[in-house]
Amino acid sequence: MFTGLVQDVGTLSALSRSGNDAIFEIRTALDTATFHLGESIAVDGCCLTVTRWTRDTFTVELSAETLRRSHLGELKQGARIHLERALAVGDRLGGHFVQGHVDGVGRLVERRDEGACVVLRFAIPADLLPDLVEKGSIAVSGVSLTINQLTVDGFEVMIIRHTQDKTGLAALAVGASVNIETDMLAKHVRRLLTWGGASASGSDARLQTLLKDNGYLNE
């Protein structure tokens, strides 16, 4: 489990492909002396397992499923990558609960300045749209953000100066791909309501009304 608060922007220092799998070596400023074999780390929003490390690098293995679901397979040597170690019990939760389970790949379709902030508009796969709610949370390549506005094919977020300095989002070019993880509460609610078809009577009907009133369901 993660928070979506990036701790370091690392560099993909080496990569190799073997069949449908891949291995990344990532250079980082994180304190690798405190790493543990098998610990989880979010790599551009993907929860991956640390298999070995040196003083300033660590290695992770990417399965075929990870490569299918994320944009990590598009990265080249030298790419900048958002990194976050797993949340420890008792840590402050400054972002939102992020599982590191990427739902799909989005694309930056527009960027514009608004004061000191940068507004980014992303298009995402149509099957993820029902999980978005205005002012709800979303993870974009592992960064916890607030959805400012919903669009026909995605959403807009506003990147404050601190986020511009601490992540690579403000440097994205139009057309760039990002990993998208929608809010896990929205996903579970939608799954429960669609499993076998929700009843239109009694408590189910009241629940659907409540969810619609709060923006979790479309009319």
ChimeraX commands (.cxc) that place a marker at each C-alpha (Angstrom):
marker #1 position 0.00,0.00,0.00 radius 0.5
marker #1 position 1.23,3.49,-0.90 radius 0.5
marker #1 position 0.11,7.11,-0.52 radius 0.5
marker #1 position 0.92,8.59,-3.93 radius 0.5
marker #1 position 3.48,10.97,-2.43 radius 0.5
marker #1 position 6.63,10.58,-4.54 radius 0.5
marker #1 position 9.82,10.17,-2.49 radius 0.5
marker #1 position 12.34,10.27,-5.33 radius 0.5
marker #1 position 12.53,10.63,-9.08 radius 0.5
marker #1 position 14.94,7.88,-10.09 radius 0.5
marker #1 position 16.60,7.04,-13.39 radius 0.5
marker #1 position 16.23,3.83,-15.39 radius 0.5
marker #1 position 19.92,2.98,-15.58 radius 0.5
marker #1 position 19.63,-0.43,-17.28 radius 0.5
marker #1 position 16.93,-2.71,-18.63 radius 0.5
marker #1 position 16.72,-6.07,-20.28 radius 0.5
marker #1 position 13.95,-8.10,-21.87 radius 0.5
marker #1 position 13.56,-11.86,-21.75 radius 0.5
marker #1 position 10.53,-13.20,-23.57 radius 0.5
marker #1 position 7.47,-11.51,-22.08 radius 0.5
marker #1 position 9.31,-10.33,-18.97 radius 0.5
marker #1 position 11.72,-7.50,-18.20 radius 0.5
marker #1 position 14.27,-6.45,-15.56 radius 0.5
marker #1 position 14.86,-2.83,-14.56 radius 0.5
marker #1 position 17.84,-1.43,-12.70 radius 0.5
marker #1 position 16.92,1.95,-11.25 radius 0.5
marker #1 position 19.30,4.56,-9.86 radius 0.5
marker #1 position 17.89,6.33,-6.82 radius 0.5
marker #1 position 18.65,8.76,-4.01 radius 0.5
marker #1 position 16.57,6.63,-1.61 radius 0.5
marker #1 position 18.44,5.07,1.30 radius 0.5
marker #1 position 18.99,1.59,-0.11 radius 0.5
marker #1 position 20.83,0.56,3.07 radius 0.5
marker #1 position 17.39,0.16,4.65 radius 0.5
marker #1 position 15.96,-1.93,1.80 radius 0.5
marker #1 position 14.84,-5.49,2.43 radius 0.5
marker #1 position 14.78,-8.35,-0.04 radius 0.5
marker #1 position 11.27,-8.73,-1.44 radius 0.5
marker #1 position 9.94,-5.37,-0.24 radius 0.5
marker #1 position 7.43,-3.52,-2.37 radius 0.5
marker #1 position 8.19,-0.25,-4.12 radius 0.5
marker #1 position 6.02,1.83,-6.42 radius 0.5
marker #1 position 7.75,2.42,-9.76 radius 0.5
marker #1 position 5.78,5.04,-11.69 radius 0.5
marker #1 position 2.75,3.78,-9.80 radius 0.5
marker #1 position 3.36,0.03,-10.29 radius 0.5
marker #1 position 3.89,-2.05,-7.18 radius 0.5
marker #1 position 7.05,-4.06,-7.86 radius 0.5
marker #1 position 9.34,-6.26,-5.77 radius 0.5
marker #1 position 12.94,-5.38,-4.94 radius 0.5
marker #1 position 15.14,-8.35,-5.87 radius 0.5
marker #1 position 18.59,-6.85,-5.24 radius 0.5
marker #1 position 20.27,-3.50,-4.66 radius 0.5
marker #1 position 23.56,-1.62,-4.43 radius 0.5
marker #1 position 24.49,1.61,-2.71 radius 0.5
marker #1 position 22.54,3.73,-5.20 radius 0.5
marker #1 position 20.56,1.31,-7.40 radius 0.5
marker #1 position 17.96,-1.41,-7.03 radius 0.5
marker #1 position 16.53,-4.05,-9.36 radius 0.5
marker #1 position 12.93,-5.10,-10.00 radius 0.5
marker #1 position 11.39,-7.70,-12.27 radius 0.5
marker #1 position 8.40,-6.92,-14.50 radius 0.5
marker #1 position 5.93,-9.64,-15.44 radius 0.5
marker #1 position 4.00,-9.87,-18.69 radius 0.5
marker #1 position 0.90,-8.60,-16.85 radius 0.5
marker #1 position 2.76,-5.51,-15.61 radius 0.5
marker #1 position 4.00,-4.77,-19.11 radius 0.5
marker #1 position 0.49,-5.20,-20.56 radius 0.5
marker #1 position -1.25,-3.01,-17.99 radius 0.5
marker #1 position 1.28,-0.20,-17.66 radius 0.5
marker #1 position 3.48,2.05,-19.74 radius 0.5
marker #1 position 6.70,0.67,-18.23 radius 0.5
marker #1 position 7.38,-1.39,-21.34 radius 0.5
marker #1 position 7.63,1.86,-23.34 radius 0.5
marker #1 position 10.43,3.30,-21.17 radius 0.5
marker #1 position 13.96,3.62,-22.46 radius 0.5
marker #1 position 17.27,3.74,-20.62 radius 0.5
marker #1 position 17.64,7.13,-18.95 radius 0.5
marker #1 position 13.91,7.58,-18.33 radius 0.5
marker #1 position 12.94,9.41,-15.14 radius 0.5
marker #1 position 10.72,7.37,-12.82 radius 0.5
marker #1 position 8.60,8.23,-9.77 radius 0.5
marker #1 position 9.50,6.12,-6.73 radius 0.5
marker #1 position 7.74,5.52,-3.42 radius 0.5
marker #1 position 8.48,2.90,-0.78 radius 0.5
marker #1 position 5.55,1.09,0.81 radius 0.5
marker #1 position 3.54,2.80,3.54 radius 0.5
marker #1 position 4.56,1.82,7.08 radius 0.5
marker #1 position 1.99,1.45,9.85 radius 0.5
marker #1 position 1.85,4.74,11.74 radius 0.5
marker #1 position 3.03,6.91,8.81 radius 0.5
marker #1 position 1.08,10.04,7.94 radius 0.5
marker #1 position -1.30,9.49,5.05 radius 0.5
marker #1 position -0.77,12.69,3.08 radius 0.5
marker #1 position -2.14,11.48,-0.25 radius 0.5
marker #1 position -4.69,8.69,-0.61 radius 0.5
marker #1 position -4.61,4.90,-0.44 radius 0.5
marker #1 position -2.80,3.72,-3.58 radius 0.5
marker #1 position -2.41,0.00,-4.18 radius 0.5
marker #1 position 0.15,0.21,-6.97 radius 0.5
marker #1 position -2.17,-1.89,-9.15 radius 0.5
marker #1 position -2.33,0.04,-12.41 radius 0.5
marker #1 position -5.73,-0.04,-14.14 radius 0.5
marker #1 position -4.59,1.21,-17.53 radius 0.5
marker #1 position -2.55,3.70,-19.53 radius 0.5
marker #1 position -3.64,7.29,-20.10 radius 0.5
marker #1 position -2.34,9.92,-22.51 radius 0.5
marker #1 position -1.68,13.61,-21.95 radius 0.5
marker #1 position -3.85,15.44,-24.48 radius 0.5
marker #1 position -3.50,19.05,-23.31 radius 0.5
marker #1 position -1.38,21.16,-20.98 radius 0.5
marker #1 position -1.74,24.83,-20.11 radius 0.5
marker #1 position -0.45,27.26,-17.52 radius 0.5
marker #1 position -2.82,28.75,-14.99 radius 0.5
marker #1 position -1.00,31.16,-12.72 radius 0.5
marker #1 position 1.86,29.30,-11.04 radius 0.5
marker #1 position 0.13,25.99,-11.71 radius 0.5
marker #1 position 0.07,23.69,-14.72 radius 0.5
marker #1 position -3.22,22.12,-15.81 radius 0.5
marker #1 position -2.93,18.68,-17.40 radius 0.5
marker #1 position -5.77,16.96,-19.26 radius 0.5
marker #1 position -5.57,13.20,-19.72 radius 0.5
marker #1 position -7.56,10.79,-21.87 radius 0.5
marker #1 position -8.00,7.32,-20.38 radius 0.5
marker #1 position -9.58,4.00,-21.45 radius 0.5
marker #1 position -13.36,4.24,-21.58 radius 0.5
marker #1 position -13.85,1.41,-19.10 radius 0.5
marker #1 position -12.15,3.48,-16.37 radius 0.5
marker #1 position -14.38,6.55,-16.74 radius 0.5
marker #1 position -17.13,5.31,-14.36 radius 0.5
marker #1 position -14.58,5.19,-11.54 radius 0.5
marker #1 position -13.86,8.93,-11.71 radius 0.5
marker #1 position -15.57,11.58,-9.61 radius 0.5
marker #1 position -14.94,15.32,-9.57 radius 0.5
marker #1 position -12.72,16.27,-6.60 radius 0.5
marker #1 position -11.97,12.59,-6.10 radius 0.5
marker #1 position -8.49,11.11,-5.96 radius 0.5
marker #1 position -6.51,9.50,-8.75 radius 0.5
marker #1 position -2.92,8.24,-9.09 radius 0.5
marker #1 position -1.09,9.38,-12.23 radius 0.5
marker #1 position 2.18,7.47,-12.64 radius 0.5
marker #1 position 2.15,7.01,-8.89 radius 0.5
marker #1 position 1.37,10.63,-7.98 radius 0.5
marker #1 position -1.71,11.24,-5.83 radius 0.5
marker #1 position -3.77,14.01,-7.44 radius 0.5
marker #1 position -7.23,15.55,-7.13 radius 0.5
marker #1 position -9.49,15.49,-10.17 radius 0.5
marker #1 position -10.44,19.10,-10.89 radius 0.5
marker #1 position -12.79,18.39,-13.75 radius 0.5
marker #1 position -14.18,15.42,-15.64 radius 0.5
marker #1 position -14.04,15.44,-19.44 radius 0.5
marker #1 position -15.72,13.32,-22.09 radius 0.5
marker #1 position -12.73,11.00,-22.34 radius 0.5
marker #1 position -10.86,11.59,-19.09 radius 0.5
marker #1 position -10.07,14.25,-16.53 radius 0.5
marker #1 position -8.07,17.37,-15.67 radius 0.5
marker #1 position -5.69,17.91,-12.76 radius 0.5
marker #1 position -3.84,21.00,-11.56 radius 0.5
marker #1 position -0.16,20.65,-10.68 radius 0.5
marker #1 position 1.01,23.06,-7.99 radius 0.5
marker #1 position 4.57,24.35,-7.91 radius 0.5
marker #1 position 5.68,21.84,-5.24 radius 0.5
marker #1 position 4.45,18.91,-7.33 radius 0.5
marker #1 position 6.15,20.39,-10.40 radius 0.5
marker #1 position 9.44,20.46,-8.49 radius 0.5
marker #1 position 9.17,17.00,-6.91 radius 0.5
marker #1 position 7.81,14.96,-9.84 radius 0.5
marker #1 position 8.22,14.73,-13.60 radius 0.5
marker #1 position 4.58,15.51,-14.42 radius 0.5
marker #1 position 5.13,19.13,-15.44 radius 0.5
marker #1 position 7.77,18.00,-17.97 radius 0.5
marker #1 position 5.39,15.65,-19.80 radius 0.5
marker #1 position 4.89,16.41,-23.47 radius 0.5
marker #1 position 1.48,16.19,-25.10 radius 0.5
marker #1 position 1.03,12.58,-26.21 radius 0.5
marker #1 position 3.08,11.14,-23.33 radius 0.5
marker #1 position 1.71,8.03,-21.64 radius 0.5
marker #1 position 1.09,7.68,-17.91 radius 0.5
marker #1 position -0.02,4.90,-15.59 radius 0.5
marker #1 position -3.51,5.36,-14.17 radius 0.5
marker #1 position -4.88,3.90,-10.96 radius 0.5
marker #1 position -8.42,4.97,-10.07 radius 0.5
marker #1 position -9.71,5.18,-6.51 radius 0.5
marker #1 position -10.10,1.70,-5.06 radius 0.5
marker #1 position -13.34,2.62,-3.24 radius 0.5
marker #1 position -14.97,3.57,-6.54 radius 0.5
marker #1 position -13.83,0.32,-8.15 radius 0.5
marker #1 position -15.21,-1.85,-5.37 radius 0.5
marker #1 position -18.52,0.01,-5.22 radius 0.5
marker #1 position -19.00,-0.33,-8.97 radius 0.5
marker #1 position -18.15,-4.03,-8.85 radius 0.5
marker #1 position -20.61,-4.69,-6.03 radius 0.5
marker #1 position -23.40,-2.85,-7.81 radius 0.5
marker #1 position -22.86,-4.60,-11.13 radius 0.5
marker #1 position -22.25,-8.10,-9.79 radius 0.5
marker #1 position -25.29,-10.05,-10.94 radius 0.5
marker #1 position -27.24,-6.82,-11.40 radius 0.5
marker #1 position -28.31,-4.68,-8.47 radius 0.5
marker #1 position -31.92,-4.94,-7.35 radius 0.5
marker #1 position -34.10,-1.91,-8.03 radius 0.5
marker #1 position -35.99,-2.29,-4.75 radius 0.5
marker #1 position -35.41,-1.85,-1.04 radius 0.5
marker #1 position -31.95,-1.10,0.28 radius 0.5
marker #1 position -30.29,-1.50,-3.14 radius 0.5
marker #1 position -32.40,1.31,-4.57 radius 0.5
marker #1 position -31.60,3.57,-1.61 radius 0.5
marker #1 position -27.90,2.79,-1.96 radius 0.5
marker #1 position -27.94,3.62,-5.68 radius 0.5
marker #1 position -29.70,6.94,-4.96 radius 0.5
marker #1 position -27.10,7.82,-2.34 radius 0.5
marker #1 position -24.22,6.97,-4.68 radius 0.5
marker #1 position -25.75,8.99,-7.54 radius 0.5
marker #1 position -26.28,12.00,-5.28 radius 0.5
marker #1 position -22.61,11.92,-4.31 radius 0.5
marker #1 position -21.26,11.52,-7.84 radius 0.5
marker #1 position -20.26,7.85,-7.77 radius 0.5
marker #1 position -22.85,6.78,-10.36 radius 0.5
marker #1 position -24.05,8.39,-13.56 radius 0.5
marker #1 position -27.73,8.98,-14.12 radius 0.5
marker link #1:1,2 radius 0.2
marker link #1:2,3 radius 0.2
marker link #1:3,4 radius 0.2
marker link #1:4,5 radius 0.2
marker link #1:5,6 radius 0.2
marker link #1:6,7 radius 0.2
marker link #1:7,8 radius 0.2
marker link #1:8,9 radius 0.2
marker link #1:9,10 radius 0.2
marker link #1:10,11 radius 0.2
marker link #1:11,12 radius 0.2
marker link #1:12,13 radius 0.2
marker link #1:13,14 radius 0.2
marker link #1:14,15 radius 0.2
marker link #1:15,16 radius 0.2
marker link #1:16,17 radius 0.2
marker link #1:17,18 radius 0.2
marker link #1:18,19 radius 0.2
marker link #1:19,20 radius 0.2
marker link #1:20,21 radius 0.2
marker link #1:21,22 radius 0.2
marker link #1:22,23 radius 0.2
marker link #1:23,24 radius 0.2
marker link #1:24,25 radius 0.2
marker link #1:25,26 radius 0.2
marker link #1:26,27 radius 0.2
marker link #1:27,28 radius 0.2
marker link #1:28,29 radius 0.2
marker link #1:29,30 radius 0.2
marker link #1:30,31 radius 0.2
marker link #1:31,32 radius 0.2
marker link #1:32,33 radius 0.2
marker link #1:33,34 radius 0.2
marker link #1:34,35 radius 0.2
marker link #1:35,36 radius 0.2
marker link #1:36,37 radius 0.2
marker link #1:37,38 radius 0.2
marker link #1:38,39 radius 0.2
marker link #1:39,40 radius 0.2
marker link #1:40,41 radius 0.2
marker link #1:41,42 radius 0.2
marker link #1:42,43 radius 0.2
marker link #1:43,44 radius 0.2
marker link #1:44,45 radius 0.2
marker link #1:45,46 radius 0.2
marker link #1:46,47 radius 0.2
marker link #1:47,48 radius 0.2
marker link #1:48,49 radius 0.2
marker link #1:49,50 radius 0.2
marker link #1:50,51 radius 0.2
marker link #1:51,52 radius 0.2
marker link #1:52,53 radius 0.2
marker link #1:53,54 radius 0.2
marker link #1:54,55 radius 0.2
marker link #1:55,56 radius 0.2
marker link #1:56,57 radius 0.2
marker link #1:57,58 radius 0.2
marker link #1:58,59 radius 0.2
marker link #1:59,60 radius 0.2
marker link #1:60,61 radius 0.2
marker link #1:61,62 radius 0.2
marker link #1:62,63 radius 0.2
marker link #1:63,64 radius 0.2
marker link #1:64,65 radius 0.2
marker link #1:65,66 radius 0.2
marker link #1:66,67 radius 0.2
marker link #1:67,68 radius 0.2
marker link #1:68,69 radius 0.2
marker link #1:69,70 radius 0.2
marker link #1:70,71 radius 0.2
marker link #1:71,72 radius 0.2
marker link #1:72,73 radius 0.2
marker link #1:73,74 radius 0.2
marker link #1:74,75 radius 0.2
marker link #1:75,76 radius 0.2
marker link #1:76,77 radius 0.2
marker link #1:77,78 radius 0.2
marker link #1:78,79 radius 0.2
marker link #1:79,80 radius 0.2
marker link #1:80,81 radius 0.2
marker link #1:81,82 radius 0.2
marker link #1:82,83 radius 0.2
marker link #1:83,84 radius 0.2
marker link #1:84,85 radius 0.2
marker link #1:85,86 radius 0.2
marker link #1:86,87 radius 0.2
marker link #1:87,88 radius 0.2
marker link #1:88,89 radius 0.2
marker link #1:89,90 radius 0.2
marker link #1:90,91 radius 0.2
marker link #1:91,92 radius 0.2
marker link #1:92,93 radius 0.2
marker link #1:93,94 radius 0.2
marker link #1:94,95 radius 0.2
marker link #1:95,96 radius 0.2
marker link #1:96,97 radius 0.2
marker link #1:97,98 radius 0.2
marker link #1:98,99 radius 0.2
marker link #1:99,100 radius 0.2
marker link #1:100,101 radius 0.2
marker link #1:101,102 radius 0.2
marker link #1:102,103 radius 0.2
marker link #1:103,104 radius 0.2
marker link #1:104,105 radius 0.2
marker link #1:105,106 radius 0.2
marker link #1:106,107 radius 0.2
marker link #1:107,108 radius 0.2
marker link #1:108,109 radius 0.2
marker link #1:109,110 radius 0.2
marker link #1:110,111 radius 0.2
marker link #1:111,112 radius 0.2
marker link #1:112,113 radius 0.2
marker link #1:113,114 radius 0.2
marker link #1:114,115 radius 0.2
marker link #1:115,116 radius 0.2
marker link #1:116,117 radius 0.2
marker link #1:117,118 radius 0.2
marker link #1:118,119 radius 0.2
marker link #1:119,120 radius 0.2
marker link #1:120,121 radius 0.2
marker link #1:121,122 radius 0.2
marker link #1:122,123 radius 0.2
marker link #1:123,124 radius 0.2
marker link #1:124,125 radius 0.2
marker link #1:125,126 radius 0.2
marker link #1:126,127 radius 0.2
marker link #1:127,128 radius 0.2
marker link #1:128,129 radius 0.2
marker link #1:129,130 radius 0.2
marker link #1:130,131 radius 0.2
marker link #1:131,132 radius 0.2
marker link #1:132,133 radius 0.2
marker link #1:133,134 radius 0.2
marker link #1:134,135 radius 0.2
marker link #1:135,136 radius 0.2
marker link #1:136,137 radius 0.2
marker link #1:137,138 radius 0.2
marker link #1:138,139 radius 0.2
marker link #1:139,140 radius 0.2
marker link #1:140,141 radius 0.2
marker link #1:141,142 radius 0.2
marker link #1:142,143 radius 0.2
marker link #1:143,144 radius 0.2
marker link #1:144,145 radius 0.2
marker link #1:145,146 radius 0.2
marker link #1:146,147 radius 0.2
marker link #1:147,148 radius 0.2
marker link #1:148,149 radius 0.2
marker link #1:149,150 radius 0.2
marker link #1:150,151 radius 0.2
marker link #1:151,152 radius 0.2
marker link #1:152,153 radius 0.2
marker link #1:153,154 radius 0.2
marker link #1:154,155 radius 0.2
marker link #1:155,156 radius 0.2
marker link #1:156,157 radius 0.2
marker link #1:157,158 radius 0.2
marker link #1:158,159 radius 0.2
marker link #1:159,160 radius 0.2
marker link #1:160,161 radius 0.2
marker link #1:161,162 radius 0.2
marker link #1:162,163 radius 0.2
marker link #1:163,164 radius 0.2
marker link #1:164,165 radius 0.2
marker link #1:165,166 radius 0.2
marker link #1:166,167 radius 0.2
marker link #1:167,168 radius 0.2
marker link #1:168,169 radius 0.2
marker link #1:169,170 radius 0.2
marker link #1:170,171 radius 0.2
marker link #1:171,172 radius 0.2
marker link #1:172,173 radius 0.2
marker link #1:173,174 radius 0.2
marker link #1:174,175 radius 0.2
marker link #1:175,176 radius 0.2
marker link #1:176,177 radius 0.2
marker link #1:177,178 radius 0.2
marker link #1:178,179 radius 0.2
marker link #1:179,180 radius 0.2
marker link #1:180,181 radius 0.2
marker link #1:181,182 radius 0.2
marker link #1:182,183 radius 0.2
marker link #1:183,184 radius 0.2
marker link #1:184,185 radius 0.2
marker link #1:185,186 radius 0.2
marker link #1:186,187 radius 0.2
marker link #1:187,188 radius 0.2
marker link #1:188,189 radius 0.2
marker link #1:189,190 radius 0.2
marker link #1:190,191 radius 0.2
marker link #1:191,192 radius 0.2
marker link #1:192,193 radius 0.2
marker link #1:193,194 radius 0.2
marker link #1:194,195 radius 0.2
marker link #1:195,196 radius 0.2
marker link #1:196,197 radius 0.2
marker link #1:197,198 radius 0.2
marker link #1:198,199 radius 0.2
marker link #1:199,200 radius 0.2
marker link #1:200,201 radius 0.2
marker link #1:201,202 radius 0.2
marker link #1:202,203 radius 0.2
marker link #1:203,204 radius 0.2
marker link #1:204,205 radius 0.2
marker link #1:205,206 radius 0.2
marker link #1:206,207 radius 0.2
marker link #1:207,208 radius 0.2
marker link #1:208,209 radius 0.2
marker link #1:209,210 radius 0.2
marker link #1:210,211 radius 0.2
marker link #1:211,212 radius 0.2
marker link #1:212,213 radius 0.2
marker link #1:213,214 radius 0.2
marker link #1:214,215 radius 0.2
marker link #1:215,216 radius 0.2
marker link #1:216,217 radius 0.2
marker link #1:217,218 radius 0.2
marker link #1:218,219 radius 0.2
view
